[in-house]
């Protein structure tokens, strides 16, 4: 549990502290220029190029988060590409310049997100002018199909993995339709394994990003999952299927990119049992209510979980109610964080500023709480009304939407009129809280109480959060994996020893009381690995 500290943060500190100008090079703010062309020319038959467009990077947060793991959207679509097609990927955010056009691909598929919609449309226009067939898909196409339609030969609205084979078949037959729709109701376990072999491994900390589940039991009013037209029921893959895919990746560190890996606690128990024999380390986004079950938290740790991303959203009961999120009350957050820490799991807390119940003191209060509870990392967002969400409709009806420049709907800019502070105060508080939590003072105050965890914590804090100049060079020169892999290997070996010590310790509930119960034998390490994975460990 957090203890009251001798230092207190004045609620006016965010508004009187000078803000430092963050480091941000031009090539991380502005998309690469598309070269001129001479109009239509022959395309390479049965050649597909899938593109993740450039988006400007927020200089307040770590540039490293953009290359920790690749997006699964395009590698999953690539896996659904029928045999006989030559498919490749291009991610503009790896600073390798604009996507290739020689040879000119017959088909170009572009993922469209709100913040880089204009860049996606520019790429679509550039390829269409040269003769390629362009397909647009992604979340922004689902929420704003009428906006996207003029920029494409066809739209994939919904589950692209289902739609892609049919679209390519129709292109070959000369019968491409302007729009294809698919729901997300199909059994998720039927999807093919993503084509990770197409990724530039050197450019990412790990290419082992996985989805074990899809969807979330929450439907927060500001979340993209609440977008009109998007119904994503919670789907789970078989734990052994996930484990086999992890073994095939050959990576020691796995990142689950699920919206909420802990939505179904029984499933997460079974997944931990499948992961425990693999001797990997992993991290995931979970809701804080995973701590309802201390045995589950212990199982996560013993199966290799080293960190979780938790959407606390706010420390205000009223603001949580405003989001419609089903979550424990903020008054119990500290105990739950302590339970995660007791099991060696680092916490990256996510907080949103700008709710109607937020006042000027919200920034200092949040920073104080993060330091008091020693969160290893924090991520902050300005409340952003994505089009098609209940929040957007509410603010639009109240006349509080400031503009529709989608490139600034990135949770780092104020795009609506706050109720209890000015837009300028909201922007300044956001900048201050990042500056505060990334400071030497705050990093030291949040150090773990376990001395053995101090060095890994400091390495993560300084290399990840205070080294944007380094990240810029690592991304630019394809050195991300080479530089980080020794640290990952060291962390994994250290965690294997920690698991042995943890298994012998009594399980506490976050208040110091011992929890009674039994863990699955696989998690305790008493059973051999299942045959599907044992030969690879």
Secondary structure, DSSP 8 states (H G I E B T S, - for coil): -----S----TTHHHHS--------GGGTS--------S----EEEEEEEEE------TTS-GGGGSSS--HHHHHHHHTS-TT-EEEEEEGGGSS-S---SS-EEEEEEE--GGGHHHHHHHHHHHHHHT-EEEEESHHHHH-HHHHHTT-SEEEEE-HHHHHHHHHHHHHHT---SEEEE-S-S-GGGS----GGGS-GGGSS-S-EE-SEE--S---TTSGGGSTT-----EE--HHHHHHHHHHHT-SEEEE--S-TTSSHHHHHHHHHHHHTT--EEEEEE-GGGGG-HHHHHHHHHTTEEEEEEEEE-S-HHHHHHHT-----GGGHHHHHHHHHHTT-EEEEEEEE--TT--TTHHHHHHHHHHHTT-SEEEEEE----TTSHHHHHHHHTT-B----GGG-SSSS--B--SSS-HHHHHHHHHHHHHHHTSHHHHHHT--SSGGGHHHHHHHIIIIIS-HHHHHHHHHTT-HHHHHHHHHHHHHHHHHHHHHHHHTS--B-SSS-B------HHHHT-S---HHHHTT-
